[in-house]
Amino acid sequence: MKKNEEYVKNPGRDWLMFIISTIGMFALLIWLPEWIWVAWPFQFTALAGALGRL
């Protein structure tokens, strides 16, 4: 049976993506603070998925 959902729940993957994007955000904050906004969509989307809000 084919799923018609675009998003499949996988909290482990979402927590891993949140941790990786948080590390990336801190790296950007240290070396290129003007580009910090680039990490936010990845970080907050992964957090929402990990908390079951997507």
N, C-alpha and C positions, 0 to 999 in steps of 0.2 A: 504494500500500500504506500503510495507516494504522499509525503508530507507536503502540505501547501504553506507551511510556515517558513518565514525567512530566517527567524532567529530560533535556534535550538538551545535550550537551557544546558549550560555546562559551567557550574560555579567554579570549578577548579581552574578551567581555562580563563575565566573572567578575573579571578583573583590573581593569577599569574600575569595577565595583561595589565592589571592595575598596578602591581608591584613594579613591573618593567617600565611602565609609563611614568610612575612616580620617580624612579631612578633617573629616567630620561629628563623629566621635568627639573629635577635638582641639578643635573648636569647643564641643562640649558640656563638655569638660573645663575649658575656659577660663571659659565663661559660666555653665554650670549643672552643676557637677561631681556633684551628687546624681543626675543623670539619665544618667550615663555608661553605665549598664547597658543603656539602650535601644538603643545603637548596636552592642553586642556581637553579637547574633544575626546582624545583617546582615553585619558585618565577618567573622566567623568562617565563616559559610556561604559567602560569596563567596571567601574564601581557600581553603577546602576544594575548592570547584569549580575554582578556578584551578590548584590543584595536582593535580587529577584524582582527588580522593578521594571524590567523590559518585557 
